[in-house]
Amino acid sequence: MMGKTMAPRLALGVAAACCLVLVLLSSWVGTAAAAGKTGRITVYWGQTASEGSLRKACESNLYSTVILSFLTRFGGGRYKLDLTGHSWGAVGPDVKYCQSRNVLVLLAIGGGFGDYSLASKADAKAVADHIWDVYLGGRSKQTRPFGDAVLDGVDFDIEHGGSKHYDDLARYLKAYSNKGKKKVWVTAAPQCPFPDRMLGQALRTGLFDRVHVQFYNNPACSYRAGNKEAFTRAWRTWTSSLPRSSVYLGLPAAPRAAGSGYVPPATLVAKVLPIVRRSRNYGGVMLWSRYWDLQTGYSRAVKHAV
């Protein structure tokens, strides 16, 4: 009798244990998701040969998105792509390699030292058409610096030159998602004082998939021990004001990478990420830049907690 009765009890016991494990696992996954532990790392690349190739950046398995920086001149029919120290011909195959590893590759427009502006809605349309044809897979026969490689989208890093018509540019670029074979990602990198004086109007369109807020070079809202409350208010303002966008915490990857706002990895993990991960639309961390990240190993030190 014992042999016959023990088998079903054992089976029931195993089944119950399995169910318990599944429940606990589901609870853990749910808790992790609620806590925002689904973040990723975005990095800017393209300003020095010392940062290595785009392929090497993607091979590192550290980043979910790499942003090529920058298209430094646009508007008025003038365009200039500046990838200092890199061969455009080599970038094309590397873009395809990165995409094969599920890494998004975006083009940053603007930057701190570019010559750019939008004079009118028609000018914004012309810039959008140029970007579509030359970088995003449009049908124009214009020379494409990356050959037949098609980038995944555009990042707005607008730091001067006026704030008008970037909302128009975002609308035109986003509309190309309906014309091409894949989604066109539209992201932005505003400064942390809210609203950003250059991109505030554009961000109000709600069209941006991701927003990489620069919490550096802005002491009023950058994180530091004596500024925790101001930082927290700024972060919550950004995330609550952009409910349809994933919001990333933008940081320098080294003390020398920015004038202020550097947060040591241990401080980020222990004190800053617990604040930002509470937001439903927390997306992850953005780092400036691949070069500085190589020097410090910042992303590798924080990836487990992002």
N, C-alpha and C positions, 0 to 999 in steps of 0.2 A: 504493500500500500504506500509506503513512504516513497518508493521510487516513482510511483505513478502520480503522487500528489505534489512532489517537489518540483517537477518539471514546469507545470503551469505557473506555480508561484514564482519560480525563478524567471520565467519569461515575462510575467507581469512586473516583477521587480526591475528587470532590465528595461522594459518599455517605460516604466515610470521614471527611471533614472534618465533615460534618453529624453523624455518629455521635459524633465526638470532642467536638463542641460540646455535644451532648445529654448525654453522659457528664459533662462538666465542669459543665454547668448543674445536672444532678441532684446531683452531688457537692456543689456550692455550696449548693443548697437544703437538702440533708441536713445539711450542716455548720451552716448557719444555724439549722435547726430544733433540732439537737442543742445548739447554743449558747444556745438560748432566744430567738432573735431573732423571736419571734412575739408579743411583748408588746403590750399596749394601754394606753390611759390612761383611768382612771375619775376623775370629778370630782364634788364635792359642789356643789349649787346650791340657792338658795332662802332666803338669809338677809339680802339687802339689794337694794334697787332698783338700786344702783350697779353690780351685776354684769351688768345687761342681761337680756333675755328668755331664756327657755329655748330658743326658736327660734334666737336668735343664737348660743347656745352650741353648738347642733348644726350650724348653718351653718358654723361655724369649721372643721369637719372635723378637729378635734383629739382628740375623745373617742370612745370606743366605748361608754361607759356614763356616764349622768348620773344622780346620786342626789339626789332631791328631799328637802330636809331642813328640818324634821323633823315627825314625829308626836310631839309633846313630852309628851302626856298619854295614858296608856292604863292599863287595869286598874281593877277595881271599877266598871265601867260608865261610866267617864269618858273622854272622848276630846277631844283638841285638836290641830288641824293648824296649824302655825306656818310660813308662808312669808312672812317679813317683807318688806314692800315690794312684794309681787306680788299681782296679781289672780287669784283662783282661776279665774275664767271664762276668762282668757286662757291659762291653763296647759293646759287640755284640748286645744285645737287644736294647741298647740305639742308636746304629747306625741305626737300622731298624726304631726306633721311629723317629729319626731325618729325615730320608729319607721319612717317611710317611707325614712329614710336609714340604716336598720339600726343605729341607736343604741338601746341598751336604756335604759329609764327605770324606775328603781326608787324605792321610798319608804323613806326612812330612818326608823326608829323609835328614840326615845330622845334621845341628845345629852347635852351636858354640863350643861344647865340645865333639863331637863325634870322633870316630876312624874309618875313612872311606876313601876310594880312589878306583879308577878304574885303574887297571894295563894294560888293553888291551880291544880291541873290544870284545873278547871272554868273558872277565870278565864282561863287561857291559851286554852282553847277559845273562850270568848266574844270575846277579842281577835282571834283568828284569824278567826272568823266575821265580825266587824266589818270587818277589813281586806279579807277576800274580797269581802264584799258592796259595800263603799263604793269600793274601789280596784282590785280585781282581776277585776271582771266577774261577780260573783255575781248572784243573781236577786232580791235584796231590793229593795224599793221605797224604801229609805232615800235621802235626798238625797245625791247624789254631787257633791263639790266640782269635779270635772273633767268633769262631764257623762258622755257615753258613752265617753270615753277610758278605756282599760284599761291599767294599768301592767303592767310585766313581772315585778315581784317585790318583795321586801322586803329591806332591809339592816338588820341588827341593830347599832346603835351604842349599846351599853348601858354606861354609865359610873358608875351608882350605883343605889341602890334595891333592892339584893339580887340574887342570882344564880339563885334558884330558878325552875323551871318554864319557862325559856327553851328547854330541850330539848323540852318538850311543845309549846311554841309553834312551834318549827321543824318538828316532826313533823306538826302540824295543817296548817301552811301548805304544806308539801311535798306533803301528800296531795291538795291541790286541783289539782295537775297532772293528776290522773286525772279531774277533774270538769269542767274548763274546756276551751276550744278550743286552749289553748297551754300550754307549760311555765311553771310558776311558779318563778322564780329566787329562791333564798334565799342571801343573802350576809351577811357579818359584818365588823365593823371593830374587832377587839380591840386592846388595848395590847400593845406588844412584849414585856414581861416574860412568860415562859411558865411555867405556863399562865395565861391571862387570868383574873383573879379573878371577873369577872362572866360570862364566856361559856365558860369552860373546860369545864363539864359539857355545855353545848349543842354545842360543837364536837366533842366526843367521839362524837356520834351519827353523824358522817360524812355528814350530809345537806347540808352547805353547798357550793354550787357554787363560790363564790369567797370568799376571805378577804382583806380589805384590812387588813393589819397596820399599826397606827400606830407607825411608828418615829420618833416625835417626842414631846416632853414627857416623855420617859423617858431621861434621860442614861445609865443603865446599859446600854442596848442601842442607843441612837441612834448613827449613824455620825459619826465625826470621826477625825482623823488618829491621835490617841492611843487610840482605842477600836475600831480596826479588827477585832481578834480577837474582842472581845466581840460586836460587831455581827454578824460572820460566824457565830459560834456560835449566836446568837439566830435568825438567818435560817435556818440549816440545821436548827435544832430545829423551827421552824415548818413548813418544807417537808417534812421527813421525818415529822413527826407527823400531817400532813394529806395523805396521798398521793392522795386522791380529790378534793381541792379545788385550784383554781388559786389560788396565793398571790401577792398584789400587795404591792409595797413602798409603804407609805403615807408621804407626805412633805408638809410645808407648802410652798406655792408661793411663799412670801416669808419673809424673816426675821421679820417682825412677825406672821405668821400663826399662830405658835405660840411657846411659851415657850423651846423648844430643839428641836434636831433638824433645822434647815434645812441643806440640802446644796446648794451652788452648782451650777448646771447643768453647768459644765465638770468639776467634781469627780464629779458623778453619772455622766456619760458615760465619763470616763477611769478612775475608780477603783471606783465602786460597782456599776454595771451589770455589769461583767465578773465580779463575785462572784455576784450574784443570778441572772444568766442561766444559770449552770451547773446550776441545779436543774431537774429534769424538769418540775415543776409550777409553775414561774415563770409568772405570768400577765401581769405588766406593772407599771404604776405607778399609785397612787392619789394624787390631789392634793386638799388642802384649801387653797383652794376656788376656785370659778370667779372670784369677786371678786378674790382675790389673784393668780390666774393672769393675769387681764386687766392687772393693775398691772405685772407683771414679765415676761410673755411666757414663763414657765417651760416650759409644755408645748410651745410652738413650738420652743424651743431644744433640747429633748431628744427630741422625737418620733422623729427619724430613728434614734436609737440604742436606743429602748425595745424 
